[in-house]
Amino acid sequence: MPVSWTLDEMPDQTDRTAVITGASSGLGLVAAGQLAARGATVIMAVRDVAKGERARAGIAGHLEVRRLDLADLDSVRAFAGQLRDEGRRIDLLLNNAGISAARHQHSPQGYEQVFATNHLGHFALTGLLLDLFRADRDPRVVTVGSGFYRLLRGGPDLDDLAGDPAASSGVRYIRSKQANMLFGAELDRRLRRAGSPVRSYLAHPGMARTPMQDQPDGPAEWVVTRIGGLLLARSPLRGTIPLLYAATSPTAETGVFLGPSLRKWDSRVHARPIAAPGDDRILAGRLWQVSEAATGIRFLSAAPDPAPHR
């Protein structure tokens, strides 16, 4: 059953620390403001510090701006290392940042830029911050997905992380969102097997009016975003409701995809089963292995099967 939940129902966040990626605009900025308004310390992880500082100036509460370029694994390590050196502890990681690039580009480590930013950077960041979570403060990781993940069969091409230059921006984006789904679901399974108190949630805003909508790749995408926006898009504030529900509500479930319905006037949070290919556990396990190899960050790795008796 869908849940009627409003931002007014968000629990008090005093003494909690949240890290939000992509917090200088759109959904991330709204989430930062809402969490700070309820007492949280918010670490705004942003690629452009000057832009982040301008955004922070318009928000009341305790917010800090830190540089983080998710496409660059060296930047991810530096961000996490700074928090560790300062002895910081965290309670929430909101893996929110996402890009869609018109041109095929590579990250500094040679991976396709959209996949590197939307998945590999968040994978590495989660692994590097995992032992900074406080066990007694309802620790949570929320990964922001997209309902578009169901539009393509299969999943991300794990044999070629450099990407196909001929692939459209839409395909590259959807493949990265498939990786987000596989990762978020697999993360929760591995956390539970490890006996960790941290929980992993998957959430999406539906179609929300964000800066990404303002940069369509070609006429076809312009038509989709403009017409879809008029019919379906909700405000960033309303789009953030499922994300903050996953981040704070004691009734939020893991193992499902939390988000709104297609009807933009319906702000209830729906918990839908994770569909193919996001529910493919074998693919999720392979994605985990490939992500560890690509990032050099190893965590929650399954123990090898015992050797058979001879």
Secondary structure as GFF3:
##gff-version 3
##sequence-region A 1 310
A	DSSP	three_ten_helix	7	9	.	.	.	ID=ss1
A	DSSP	beta_strand	17	21	.	.	.	ID=ss2
A	DSSP	alpha_helix	26	37	.	.	.	ID=ss3
A	DSSP	beta_strand	41	46	.	.	.	ID=ss4
A	DSSP	alpha_helix	49	57	.	.	.	ID=ss5
A	DSSP	beta_strand	62	67	.	.	.	ID=ss6
A	DSSP	alpha_helix	73	85	.	.	.	ID=ss7
A	DSSP	beta_strand	92	95	.	.	.	ID=ss8
A	DSSP	alpha_helix	113	115	.	.	.	ID=ss9
A	DSSP	pi_helix	116	120	.	.	.	ID=ss10
A	DSSP	alpha_helix	121	129	.	.	.	ID=ss11
A	DSSP	three_ten_helix	130	132	.	.	.	ID=ss12
A	DSSP	beta_strand	140	144	.	.	.	ID=ss13
A	DSSP	three_ten_helix	147	151	.	.	.	ID=ss14
A	DSSP	alpha_helix	169	193	.	.	.	ID=ss15
A	DSSP	beta_strand	199	203	.	.	.	ID=ss16
A	DSSP	three_ten_helix	211	214	.	.	.	ID=ss17
A	DSSP	alpha_helix	218	232	.	.	.	ID=ss18
A	DSSP	alpha_helix	236	239	.	.	.	ID=ss19
A	DSSP	alpha_helix	241	248	.	.	.	ID=ss20
A	DSSP	beta_strand	256	259	.	.	.	ID=ss21
A	DSSP	beta_strand	270	273	.	.	.	ID=ss22
A	DSSP	alpha_helix	281	295	.	.	.	ID=ss23
###
